[in-house]
Amino acid sequence: MAALTLQTLLTYVGALMVLAGLGGGVFIAATELRLRGLRRLRLQPAATGGAPGQGTKPKESPLGQQLLAGVRRLGQQSAVRDPAKLSQLRMRLMQAGFYNREAPVIYLGVRAAALVLATIGVVLTLPLVMGKGGTTGLLVAMALSGAAILGPDQVLKKRRTTRELEYADGFPDLLDLLVASVEAGLSLDAAVSRVTDELARRYPNLTVHLRFLVLELRAGRARKDAWSAFADRLGIEDARALATMLRQSEEMGTSLGETLTVFSQDMRTKRMLRAEEKALALSAKLTLPLILFIFPCLLGALMLPAVARMMKVFGGG
């Protein structure tokens, strides 16, 4: 019994170490991707009067560099096996907020490292599965396998969903500011640059994509291609509709101000309809909590005095 208890304890300790290693690897990789993305988006020090390269490299620990190098090697091996999916994965990562060129390799490396750690954890739980605690060991093994297989994809999906909500909320404001800037006499490219500065505090993630758009337009990329790439990076239908509308307006020679005004009114109408839809769905969503929680409490508060009175009457009789 003592040997079995010690074996069970060692199994739990090994599983916890595997989970800690998995979480640490994911955290280090995500932090590195974010730091590199911020470095690429940072303004040149010469524009602010600073010396080039001054204060732009954060200090990294040797352990973090070694872990990141190992993750990168695993990712490169996975990328070589299936290079066709790299472009799709890069687009998904950009929609989730990872803009580094090495983001797909690091992501694939994190997934491979998670599978390796999960395999080690499952091997450590085999004695527990074969012993008396078979159900507990099986649950631990299933949890490790599920975290390794579905964990990275779920984290990526969660970040992407959160950012898409911010993009959908900020897009009507973006269009309103674009309409105001264009009607004030600015060109579309200058209006985008102006709107980027105005939305920096309220919608920081949307501002990042707008800065990419401004840089592409300044680099000489065709307007329709730059707006199409902007819509693909955002991944929402409103952005795709705006890119299509701007392309058609440029091809047909219609007034850009009037086109943006009509599209902005359409976006405001859609936002109002979404708010009304949420308000109308509130009653249906409250039905289950009312039945499960509020109705029993209300029924108890109404019936308990009568039950107590009847018990007192019949008990005294």
ZADO-1210 file (C-alpha; in nm, 4 decimals, padded with zeros to 6 digits):
<atoms>
<atom x="00.0000" y="00.0000" z="00.0000" code="MET" pos="1"/>
<atom x="00.2839" y="00.2364" z="00.0852" code="ALA" pos="2"/>
<atom x="00.4566" y="00.1565" z="-00.2431" code="ALA" pos="3"/>
<atom x="00.1350" y="00.2172" z="-00.4339" code="LEU" pos="4"/>
<atom x="00.0812" y="00.5488" z="-00.2538" code="THR" pos="5"/>
<atom x="00.4365" y="00.6600" z="-00.3329" code="LEU" pos="6"/>
<atom x="00.3917" y="00.5547" z="-00.6948" code="GLN" pos="7"/>
<atom x="00.0668" y="00.7477" z="-00.7182" code="THR" pos="8"/>
<atom x="00.2321" y="01.0542" z="-00.5661" code="LEU" pos="9"/>
<atom x="00.5199" y="01.0354" z="-00.8132" code="LEU" pos="10"/>
<atom x="00.2710" y="01.0013" z="-01.0986" code="THR" pos="11"/>
<atom x="00.0841" y="01.3152" z="-00.9905" code="TYR" pos="12"/>
<atom x="00.4113" y="01.5061" z="-00.9485" code="VAL" pos="13"/>
<atom x="00.5209" y="01.3990" z="-01.2964" code="GLY" pos="14"/>
<atom x="00.1880" y="01.5045" z="-01.4475" code="ALA" pos="15"/>
<atom x="00.2103" y="01.8436" z="-01.2758" code="LEU" pos="16"/>
<atom x="00.5655" y="01.8909" z="-01.4054" code="MET" pos="17"/>
<atom x="00.4507" y="01.8093" z="-01.7577" code="VAL" pos="18"/>
<atom x="00.1650" y="02.0601" z="-01.7337" code="LEU" pos="19"/>
<atom x="00.4001" y="02.3236" z="-01.5911" code="ALA" pos="20"/>
<atom x="00.6471" y="02.2649" z="-01.8747" code="GLY" pos="21"/>
<atom x="00.3702" y="02.2861" z="-02.1336" code="LEU" pos="22"/>
<atom x="00.2372" y="02.6106" z="-01.9894" code="GLY" pos="23"/>
<atom x="00.5859" y="02.7578" z="-01.9639" code="GLY" pos="24"/>
<atom x="00.6669" y="02.6722" z="-02.3241" code="GLY" pos="25"/>
<atom x="00.3425" y="02.8238" z="-02.4522" code="VAL" pos="26"/>
<atom x="00.3963" y="03.1382" z="-02.2416" code="PHE" pos="27"/>
<atom x="00.7545" y="03.1857" z="-02.3602" code="ILE" pos="28"/>
<atom x="00.6583" y="03.1358" z="-02.7242" code="ALA" pos="29"/>
<atom x="00.3618" y="03.3750" z="-02.7024" code="ALA" pos="30"/>
<atom x="00.5716" y="03.6383" z="-02.5246" code="THR" pos="31"/>
<atom x="00.8462" y="03.6132" z="-02.7851" code="GLU" pos="32"/>
<atom x="00.5982" y="03.6475" z="-03.0704" code="LEU" pos="33"/>
<atom x="00.4379" y="03.9519" z="-02.9102" code="ARG" pos="34"/>
<atom x="00.7729" y="04.1202" z="-02.8423" code="LEU" pos="35"/>
<atom x="00.8889" y="04.0674" z="-03.1983" code="ARG" pos="36"/>
<atom x="00.5624" y="04.1992" z="-03.3369" code="GLY" pos="37"/>
<atom x="00.5888" y="04.5111" z="-03.1207" code="LEU" pos="38"/>
<atom x="00.9471" y="04.5636" z="-03.2318" code="ARG" pos="39"/>
<atom x="00.8406" y="04.5582" z="-03.5964" code="ARG" pos="40"/>
<atom x="00.5579" y="04.8035" z="-03.5303" code="LEU" pos="41"/>
<atom x="00.7678" y="05.0435" z="-03.3251" code="ARG" pos="42"/>
<atom x="00.8487" y="05.3744" z="-03.4897" code="LEU" pos="43"/>
<atom x="01.2035" y="05.4426" z="-03.5954" code="GLN" pos="44"/>
<atom x="01.4029" y="05.6175" z="-03.3212" code="PRO" pos="45"/>
<atom x="01.5136" y="05.8804" z="-03.5716" code="ALA" pos="46"/>
<atom x="01.1535" y="06.0035" z="-03.5983" code="ALA" pos="47"/>
<atom x="01.1466" y="06.0758" z="-03.2247" code="THR" pos="48"/>
<atom x="01.4993" y="06.2111" z="-03.1935" code="GLY" pos="49"/>
<atom x="01.6554" y="05.9002" z="-03.0383" code="GLY" pos="50"/>
<atom x="01.9624" y="05.7135" z="-03.1465" code="ALA" pos="51"/>
<atom x="01.9070" y="05.4182" z="-03.3776" code="PRO" pos="52"/>
<atom x="01.8824" y="05.0882" z="-03.1966" code="GLY" pos="53"/>
<atom x="01.8760" y="05.2470" z="-02.8530" code="GLN" pos="54"/>
<atom x="01.6502" y="05.0716" z="-02.6063" code="GLY" pos="55"/>
<atom x="01.4806" y="04.8476" z="-02.8619" code="THR" pos="56"/>
<atom x="01.6098" y="04.5042" z="-02.7583" code="LYS" pos="57"/>
<atom x="01.4587" y="04.3652" z="-02.4403" code="PRO" pos="58"/>
<atom x="01.6799" y="04.1366" z="-02.2381" code="LYS" pos="59"/>
<atom x="01.6111" y="03.7669" z="-02.2798" code="GLU" pos="60"/>
<atom x="01.7243" y="03.4937" z="-02.0430" code="SER" pos="61"/>
<atom x="01.9534" y="03.2170" z="-02.1765" code="PRO" pos="62"/>
<atom x="01.6987" y="02.9555" z="-02.0687" code="LEU" pos="63"/>
<atom x="01.4256" y="03.1292" z="-02.2675" code="GLY" pos="64"/>
<atom x="01.6527" y="03.1504" z="-02.5717" code="GLN" pos="65"/>
<atom x="01.7336" y="02.7796" z="-02.5497" code="GLN" pos="66"/>
<atom x="01.3669" y="02.6831" z="-02.5127" code="LEU" pos="67"/>
<atom x="01.2711" y="02.9070" z="-02.8032" code="LEU" pos="68"/>
<atom x="01.5485" y="02.7604" z="-03.0174" code="ALA" pos="69"/>
<atom x="01.4259" y="02.4088" z="-02.9423" code="GLY" pos="70"/>
<atom x="01.0672" y="02.5037" z="-03.0206" code="VAL" pos="71"/>
<atom x="01.1798" y="02.6652" z="-03.3451" code="ARG" pos="72"/>
<atom x="01.3669" y="02.3506" z="-03.4523" code="ARG" pos="73"/>
<atom x="01.0591" y="02.1373" z="-03.3862" code="LEU" pos="74"/>
<atom x="00.8470" y="02.3831" z="-03.5819" code="GLY" pos="75"/>
<atom x="01.0833" y="02.3833" z="-03.8778" code="GLN" pos="76"/>
<atom x="01.0648" y="02.0050" z="-03.8963" code="GLN" pos="77"/>
<atom x="00.6843" y="02.0188" z="-03.8891" code="SER" pos="78"/>
<atom x="00.6819" y="02.2937" z="-04.1531" code="ALA" pos="79"/>
<atom x="00.9014" y="02.0894" z="-04.3849" code="VAL" pos="80"/>
<atom x="00.6612" y="01.7954" z="-04.3578" code="ARG" pos="81"/>
<atom x="00.3565" y="02.0024" z="-04.4563" code="ASP" pos="82"/>
<atom x="00.4595" y="02.3312" z="-04.6264" code="PRO" pos="83"/>
<atom x="00.1237" y="02.3761" z="-04.8036" code="ALA" pos="84"/>
<atom x="-00.0563" y="02.4851" z="-04.4886" code="LYS" pos="85"/>
<atom x="00.1932" y="02.7539" z="-04.3893" code="LEU" pos="86"/>
<atom x="00.0149" y="03.0369" z="-04.5747" code="SER" pos="87"/>
<atom x="-00.3210" y="02.9507" z="-04.4176" code="GLN" pos="88"/>
<atom x="-00.1612" y="02.9162" z="-04.0749" code="LEU" pos="89"/>
<atom x="00.0190" y="03.2501" z="-04.1163" code="ARG" pos="90"/>
<atom x="-00.3125" y="03.4198" z="-04.1968" code="MET" pos="91"/>
<atom x="-00.4784" y="03.2625" z="-03.8910" code="ARG" pos="92"/>
<atom x="-00.1928" y="03.3768" z="-03.6703" code="LEU" pos="93"/>
<atom x="-00.2117" y="03.7304" z="-03.8072" code="MET" pos="94"/>
<atom x="-00.5843" y="03.7378" z="-03.7358" code="GLN" pos="95"/>
<atom x="-00.5027" y="03.6255" z="-03.3797" code="ALA" pos="96"/>
<atom x="-00.2452" y="03.9020" z="-03.3329" code="GLY" pos="97"/>
<atom x="00.0866" y="03.7263" z="-03.4129" code="PHE" pos="98"/>
<atom x="00.2538" y="03.9248" z="-03.6911" code="TYR" pos="99"/>
<atom x="00.6056" y="03.7823" z="-03.6823" code="ASN" pos="100"/>
<atom x="00.7255" y="03.6004" z="-03.9935" code="ARG" pos="101"/>
<atom x="00.8438" y="03.3123" z="-03.7741" code="GLU" pos="102"/>
<atom x="00.5061" y="03.2812" z="-03.6023" code="ALA" pos="103"/>
<atom x="00.3937" y="02.9694" z="-03.7977" code="PRO" pos="104"/>
<atom x="00.7204" y="02.7901" z="-03.7223" code="VAL" pos="105"/>
<atom x="00.7015" y="02.8734" z="-03.3520" code="ILE" pos="106"/>
<atom x="00.3357" y="02.7746" z="-03.3380" code="TYR" pos="107"/>
<atom x="00.4066" y="02.4386" z="-03.4997" code="LEU" pos="108"/>
<atom x="00.6967" y="02.3931" z="-03.2608" code="GLY" pos="109"/>
<atom x="00.4728" y="02.4638" z="-02.9612" code="VAL" pos="110"/>
<atom x="00.2238" y="02.2057" z="-03.0843" code="ARG" pos="111"/>
<atom x="00.4980" y="01.9474" z="-03.1323" code="ALA" pos="112"/>
<atom x="00.6437" y="02.0219" z="-02.7876" code="ALA" pos="113"/>
<atom x="00.2974" y="01.9913" z="-02.6348" code="ALA" pos="114"/>
<atom x="00.2527" y="01.6494" z="-02.7936" code="LEU" pos="115"/>
<atom x="00.5930" y="01.5365" z="-02.6651" code="VAL" pos="116"/>
<atom x="00.5170" y="01.6553" z="-02.3112" code="LEU" pos="117"/>
<atom x="00.1712" y="01.4966" z="-02.3232" code="ALA" pos="118"/>
<atom x="00.3242" y="01.1676" z="-02.4352" code="THR" pos="119"/>
<atom x="00.5648" y="01.1767" z="-02.1411" code="ILE" pos="120"/>
<atom x="00.2764" y="01.2562" z="-01.9080" code="GLY" pos="121"/>
<atom x="00.0682" y="00.9672" z="-02.0417" code="VAL" pos="122"/>
<atom x="00.3623" y="00.7301" z="-01.9961" code="VAL" pos="123"/>
<atom x="00.3984" y="00.8490" z="-01.6371" code="LEU" pos="124"/>
<atom x="00.0306" y="00.7808" z="-01.5715" code="THR" pos="125"/>
<atom x="00.0469" y="00.4211" z="-01.6995" code="LEU" pos="126"/>
<atom x="00.1349" y="00.2764" z="-01.3554" code="PRO" pos="127"/>
<atom x="-00.1600" y="00.4599" z="-01.2079" code="LEU" pos="128"/>
<atom x="-00.3898" y="00.3296" z="-01.4825" code="VAL" pos="129"/>
<atom x="-00.2754" y="-00.0282" z="-01.4261" code="MET" pos="130"/>
<atom x="-00.3137" y="00.0035" z="-01.0476" code="GLY" pos="131"/>
<atom x="-00.6125" y="00.0654" z="-00.8273" code="LYS" pos="132"/>
<atom x="-00.6529" y="00.4270" z="-00.9358" code="GLY" pos="133"/>
<atom x="-00.7257" y="00.3326" z="-01.2949" code="GLY" pos="134"/>
<atom x="-01.0088" y="00.5804" z="-01.3430" code="THR" pos="135"/>
<atom x="-00.8067" y="00.8714" z="-01.2049" code="THR" pos="136"/>
<atom x="-00.5058" y="00.7837" z="-01.4184" code="GLY" pos="137"/>
<atom x="-00.7233" y="00.7503" z="-01.7261" code="LEU" pos="138"/>
<atom x="-00.8789" y="01.0926" z="-01.6628" code="LEU" pos="139"/>
<atom x="-00.5342" y="01.2488" z="-01.6163" code="VAL" pos="140"/>
<atom x="-00.4111" y="01.0900" z="-01.9387" code="ALA" pos="141"/>
<atom x="-00.7182" y="01.2102" z="-02.1271" code="MET" pos="142"/>
<atom x="-00.6748" y="01.5618" z="-01.9865" code="ALA" pos="143"/>
<atom x="-00.3083" y="01.5728" z="-02.0941" code="LEU" pos="144"/>
<atom x="-00.3895" y="01.4426" z="-02.4419" code="SER" pos="145"/>
<atom x="-00.6780" y="01.6868" z="-02.4872" code="GLY" pos="146"/>
<atom x="-00.4660" y="01.9809" z="-02.3670" code="ALA" pos="147"/>
<atom x="-00.1851" y="01.8892" z="-02.6073" code="ALA" pos="148"/>
<atom x="-00.4076" y="01.8307" z="-02.9107" code="ILE" pos="149"/>
<atom x="-00.6729" y="02.1003" z="-02.8650" code="LEU" pos="150"/>
<atom x="-00.4965" y="02.3527" z="-02.6387" code="GLY" pos="151"/>
<atom x="-00.2954" y="02.5555" z="-02.8960" code="PRO" pos="152"/>
<atom x="-00.5857" y="02.5676" z="-03.1419" code="ASP" pos="153"/>
<atom x="-00.8294" y="02.6782" z="-02.8709" code="GLN" pos="154"/>
<atom x="-00.5949" y="02.9537" z="-02.7518" code="VAL" pos="155"/>
<atom x="-00.5566" y="03.0745" z="-03.1100" code="LEU" pos="156"/>
<atom x="-00.9326" y="03.0601" z="-03.1668" code="LYS" pos="157"/>
<atom x="-01.0031" y="03.2501" z="-02.8442" code="LYS" pos="158"/>
<atom x="-00.7624" y="03.5317" z="-02.9351" code="ARG" pos="159"/>
<atom x="-00.9051" y="03.5489" z="-03.2857" code="ARG" pos="160"/>
<atom x="-01.2652" y="03.5677" z="-03.1597" code="THR" pos="161"/>
<atom x="-01.1778" y="03.8417" z="-02.9098" code="THR" pos="162"/>
<atom x="-01.0092" y="04.0520" z="-03.1748" code="ARG" pos="163"/>
<atom x="-01.2889" y="03.9998" z="-03.4267" code="GLU" pos="164"/>
<atom x="-01.5342" y="04.1395" z="-03.1702" code="LEU" pos="165"/>
<atom x="-01.3148" y="04.4481" z="-03.1321" code="GLU" pos="166"/>
<atom x="-01.2903" y="04.4857" z="-03.5098" code="TYR" pos="167"/>
<atom x="-01.6682" y="04.4601" z="-03.5478" code="ALA" pos="168"/>
<atom x="-01.7224" y="04.7211" z="-03.2744" code="ASP" pos="169"/>
<atom x="-01.4658" y="04.9624" z="-03.4143" code="GLY" pos="170"/>
<atom x="-01.5515" y="04.9344" z="-03.7822" code="PHE" pos="171"/>
<atom x="-01.8537" y="05.1725" z="-03.7758" code="PRO" pos="172"/>
<atom x="-01.6433" y="05.4329" z="-03.5929" code="ASP" pos="173"/>
<atom x="-01.3691" y="05.3840" z="-03.8514" code="LEU" pos="174"/>
<atom x="-01.6141" y="05.4505" z="-04.1339" code="LEU" pos="175"/>
<atom x="-01.7605" y="05.7580" z="-03.9636" code="ASP" pos="176"/>
<atom x="-01.4147" y="05.9083" z="-03.9229" code="LEU" pos="177"/>
<atom x="-01.3253" y="05.8196" z="-04.2816" code="LEU" pos="178"/>
<atom x="-01.6396" y="05.9934" z="-04.4068" code="VAL" pos="179"/>
<atom x="-01.5641" y="06.3036" z="-04.1989" code="ALA" pos="180"/>
<atom x="-01.2025" y="06.3141" z="-04.3196" code="SER" pos="181"/>
<atom x="-01.2888" y="06.2628" z="-04.6871" code="VAL" pos="182"/>
<atom x="-01.5643" y="06.5248" z="-04.6749" code="GLU" pos="183"/>
<atom x="-01.3162" y="06.7654" z="-04.5133" code="ALA" pos="184"/>
<atom x="-01.1026" y="06.7455" z="-04.8274" code="GLY" pos="185"/>
<atom x="-00.8459" y="06.4751" z="-04.7440" code="LEU" pos="186"/>
<atom x="-00.7629" y="06.1966" z="-04.9850" code="SER" pos="187"/>
<atom x="-00.8452" y="05.8404" z="-04.8870" code="LEU" pos="188"/>
<atom x="-00.4830" y="05.7556" z="-04.8020" code="ASP" pos="189"/>
<atom x="-00.4421" y="06.0676" z="-04.5887" code="ALA" pos="190"/>
<atom x="-00.7785" y="05.9996" z="-04.4247" code="ALA" pos="191"/>
<atom x="-00.6677" y="05.6482" z="-04.3277" code="VAL" pos="192"/>
<atom x="-00.3489" y="05.7875" z="-04.1717" code="SER" pos="193"/>
<atom x="-00.5522" y="06.0454" z="-03.9791" code="ARG" pos="194"/>
<atom x="-00.8076" y="05.7897" z="-03.8604" code="VAL" pos="195"/>
<atom x="-00.5278" y="05.5603" z="-03.7422" code="THR" pos="196"/>
<atom x="-00.4066" y="05.8268" z="-03.5007" code="ASP" pos="197"/>
<atom x="-00.7597" y="05.8901" z="-03.3735" code="GLU" pos="198"/>
<atom x="-00.8435" y="05.5237" z="-03.3057" code="LEU" pos="199"/>
<atom x="-00.5131" y="05.4305" z="-03.1404" code="ALA" pos="200"/>
<atom x="-00.6442" y="05.4434" z="-02.7824" code="ARG" pos="201"/>
<atom x="-00.9942" y="05.3078" z="-02.8314" code="ARG" pos="202"/>
<atom x="-00.9182" y="05.0172" z="-03.0668" code="TYR" pos="203"/>
<atom x="-00.5452" y="04.9320" z="-03.0418" code="PRO" pos="204"/>
<atom x="-00.5677" y="04.5995" z="-03.2274" code="ASN" pos="205"/>
<atom x="-00.7599" y="04.7537" z="-03.5163" code="LEU" pos="206"/>
<atom x="-00.5038" y="05.0342" z="-03.5263" code="THR" pos="207"/>
<atom x="-00.2251" y="04.7813" z="-03.5864" code="VAL" pos="208"/>
<atom x="-00.3925" y="04.6634" z="-03.9077" code="HIS" pos="209"/>
<atom x="-00.4559" y="05.0214" z="-04.0128" code="LEU" pos="210"/>
<atom x="-00.0856" y="05.0969" z="-03.9722" code="ARG" pos="211"/>
<atom x="-00.0059" y="04.7990" z="-04.1924" code="PHE" pos="212"/>
<atom x="-00.2472" y="04.9418" z="-04.4483" code="LEU" pos="213"/>
<atom x="-00.0858" y="05.2859" z="-04.4317" code="VAL" pos="214"/>
<atom x="00.2620" y="05.1372" z="-04.4788" code="LEU" pos="215"/>
<atom x="00.1488" y="04.9324" z="-04.7775" code="GLU" pos="216"/>
<atom x="-00.0110" y="05.2365" z="-04.9409" code="LEU" pos="217"/>
<atom x="00.3011" y="05.4453" z="-04.8812" code="ARG" pos="218"/>
<atom x="00.5153" y="05.1678" z="-05.0283" code="ALA" pos="219"/>
<atom x="00.3243" y="05.1992" z="-05.3562" code="GLY" pos="220"/>
<atom x="00.0989" y="04.8964" z="-05.3430" code="ARG" pos="221"/>
<atom x="-00.2216" y="04.9215" z="-05.5421" code="ALA" pos="222"/>
<atom x="-00.5107" y="05.0542" z="-05.3374" code="ARG" pos="223"/>
<atom x="-00.7455" y="04.7670" z="-05.4152" code="LYS" pos="224"/>
<atom x="-00.4778" y="04.5095" z="-05.3276" code="ASP" pos="225"/>
<atom x="-00.3895" y="04.6878" z="-05.0032" code="ALA" pos="226"/>
<atom x="-00.7537" y="04.7058" z="-04.8934" code="TRP" pos="227"/>
<atom x="-00.8111" y="04.3411" z="-04.9884" code="SER" pos="228"/>
<atom x="-00.5107" y="04.2381" z="-04.7789" code="ALA" pos="229"/>
<atom x="-00.6435" y="04.4549" z="-04.4953" code="PHE" pos="230"/>
<atom x="-00.9797" y="04.2756" z="-04.5134" code="ALA" pos="231"/>
<atom x="-00.8105" y="03.9347" z="-04.5140" code="ASP" pos="232"/>
<atom x="-00.6076" y="04.0241" z="-04.2051" code="ARG" pos="233"/>
<atom x="-00.9176" y="04.1372" z="-04.0174" code="LEU" pos="234"/>
<atom x="-01.1248" y="03.8376" z="-04.1230" code="GLY" pos="235"/>
<atom x="-01.4684" y="04.0054" z="-04.0871" code="ILE" pos="236"/>
<atom x="-01.7379" y="04.0498" z="-04.3497" code="GLU" pos="237"/>
<atom x="-01.7636" y="04.4273" z="-04.3039" code="ASP" pos="238"/>
<atom x="-01.3994" y="04.4731" z="-04.4032" code="ALA" pos="239"/>
<atom x="-01.4422" y="04.2532" z="-04.7105" code="ARG" pos="240"/>
<atom x="-01.7517" y="04.4499" z="-04.8113" code="ALA" pos="241"/>
<atom x="-01.5598" y="04.7775" z="-04.7708" code="LEU" pos="242"/>
<atom x="-01.2708" y="04.6494" z="-04.9840" code="ALA" pos="243"/>
<atom x="-01.5129" y="04.5376" z="-05.2554" code="THR" pos="244"/>
<atom x="-01.6957" y="04.8698" z="-05.2427" code="MET" pos="245"/>
<atom x="-01.3732" y="05.0714" z="-05.2740" code="LEU" pos="246"/>
<atom x="-01.2582" y="04.8592" z="-05.5673" code="ARG" pos="247"/>
<atom x="-01.5893" y="04.9050" z="-05.7488" code="GLN" pos="248"/>
<atom x="-01.5905" y="05.2775" z="-05.6732" code="SER" pos="249"/>
<atom x="-01.2404" y="05.3137" z="-05.8164" code="GLU" pos="250"/>
<atom x="-01.3221" y="05.1121" z="-06.1277" code="GLU" pos="251"/>
<atom x="-01.6510" y="05.2936" z="-06.1993" code="MET" pos="252"/>
<atom x="-01.5292" y="05.6413" z="-06.1082" code="GLY" pos="253"/>
<atom x="-01.8064" y="05.7201" z="-05.8567" code="THR" pos="254"/>
<atom x="-01.7708" y="05.9764" z="-05.5810" code="SER" pos="255"/>
<atom x="-01.5747" y="05.8308" z="-05.2912" code="LEU" pos="256"/>
<atom x="-01.7364" y="06.0585" z="-05.0327" code="GLY" pos="257"/>
<atom x="-02.0913" y="05.9616" z="-05.1294" code="GLU" pos="258"/>
<atom x="-01.9993" y="05.5933" z="-05.1436" code="THR" pos="259"/>
<atom x="-01.8424" y="05.6016" z="-04.7972" code="LEU" pos="260"/>
<atom x="-02.1414" y="05.7925" z="-04.6613" code="THR" pos="261"/>
<atom x="-02.3879" y="05.5308" z="-04.7858" code="VAL" pos="262"/>
<atom x="-02.1691" y="05.2483" z="-04.6568" code="PHE" pos="263"/>
<atom x="-02.1288" y="05.4200" z="-04.3181" code="SER" pos="264"/>
<atom x="-02.5052" y="05.4562" z="-04.2842" code="GLN" pos="265"/>
<atom x="-02.5414" y="05.0887" z="-04.3682" code="ASP" pos="266"/>
<atom x="-02.2867" y="05.0006" z="-04.0983" code="MET" pos="267"/>
<atom x="-02.4703" y="05.2106" z="-03.8394" code="ARG" pos="268"/>
<atom x="-02.7953" y="05.0373" z="-03.9322" code="THR" pos="269"/>
<atom x="-02.6307" y="04.6970" z="-03.8955" code="LYS" pos="270"/>
<atom x="-02.4902" y="04.7923" z="-03.5551" code="ARG" pos="271"/>
<atom x="-02.8350" y="04.9028" z="-03.4393" code="MET" pos="272"/>
<atom x="-02.9860" y="04.5786" z="-03.5689" code="LEU" pos="273"/>
<atom x="-02.7251" y="04.3763" z="-03.3814" code="ARG" pos="274"/>
<atom x="-02.8056" y="04.5640" z="-03.0617" code="ALA" pos="275"/>
<atom x="-03.1791" y="04.5063" z="-03.1105" code="GLU" pos="276"/>
<atom x="-03.1155" y="04.1383" z="-03.1808" code="GLU" pos="277"/>
<atom x="-02.9218" y="04.1019" z="-02.8555" code="LYS" pos="278"/>
<atom x="-03.1939" y="04.2856" z="-02.6641" code="ALA" pos="279"/>
<atom x="-03.4697" y="04.0654" z="-02.8091" code="LEU" pos="280"/>
<atom x="-03.2703" y="03.7486" z="-02.7372" code="ALA" pos="281"/>
<atom x="-03.2253" y="03.8470" z="-02.3729" code="LEU" pos="282"/>
<atom x="-03.5684" y="03.7187" z="-02.2661" code="SER" pos="283"/>
<atom x="-03.5050" y="03.3793" z="-02.4238" code="ALA" pos="284"/>
<atom x="-03.1627" y="03.3546" z="-02.2606" code="LYS" pos="285"/>
<atom x="-03.3096" y="03.4415" z="-01.9192" code="LEU" pos="286"/>
<atom x="-03.5698" y="03.1633" z="-01.9355" code="THR" pos="287"/>
<atom x="-03.3390" y="02.8838" z="-01.8168" code="LEU" pos="288"/>
<atom x="-03.1855" y="03.0804" z="-01.5245" code="PRO" pos="289"/>
<atom x="-03.5355" y="03.1877" z="-01.4194" code="LEU" pos="290"/>
<atom x="-03.6592" y="02.8282" z="-01.4158" code="ILE" pos="291"/>
<atom x="-03.3528" y="02.6832" z="-01.2440" code="LEU" pos="292"/>
<atom x="-03.2694" y="02.9496" z="-00.9866" code="PHE" pos="293"/>
<atom x="-03.5218" y="03.2310" z="-00.9434" code="ILE" pos="294"/>
<atom x="-03.8487" y="03.0357" z="-00.9737" code="PHE" pos="295"/>
<atom x="-03.7616" y="02.7768" z="-00.7024" code="PRO" pos="296"/>
<atom x="-03.6592" y="03.0550" z="-00.4629" code="CYS" pos="297"/>
<atom x="-03.9779" y="03.2473" z="-00.5331" code="LEU" pos="298"/>
<atom x="-04.1884" y="02.9332" z="-00.4954" code="LEU" pos="299"/>
<atom x="-04.0186" y="02.8496" z="-00.1664" code="GLY" pos="300"/>
<atom x="-04.0667" y="03.2027" z="-00.0320" code="ALA" pos="301"/>
<atom x="-04.4381" y="03.1872" z="-00.1159" code="LEU" pos="302"/>
<atom x="-04.5103" y="02.8312" z="-00.0039" code="MET" pos="303"/>
<atom x="-04.2973" y="02.7938" z="00.3091" code="LEU" pos="304"/>
<atom x="-04.5152" y="03.0161" z="00.5320" code="PRO" pos="305"/>
<atom x="-04.8280" y="02.8245" z="00.4290" code="ALA" pos="306"/>
<atom x="-04.6531" y="02.4890" z="00.4813" code="VAL" pos="307"/>
<atom x="-04.5297" y="02.5977" z="00.8240" code="ALA" pos="308"/>
<atom x="-04.8811" y="02.7148" z="00.9190" code="ARG" pos="309"/>
<atom x="-05.0404" y="02.3875" z="00.8027" code="MET" pos="310"/>
<atom x="-04.7807" y="02.1848" z="00.9959" code="MET" pos="311"/>
<atom x="-04.8543" y="02.3858" z="01.3056" code="LYS" pos="312"/>
<atom x="-05.2306" y="02.3440" z="01.2671" code="VAL" pos="313"/>
<atom x="-05.2231" y="01.9710" z="01.1980" code="PHE" pos="314"/>
<atom x="-04.9554" y="01.9109" z="01.4566" code="GLY" pos="315"/>
<atom x="-05.1587" y="02.0864" z="01.7259" code="GLY" pos="316"/>
<atom x="-05.4756" y="01.9032" z="01.6252" code="GLY" pos="317"/>
</atoms>
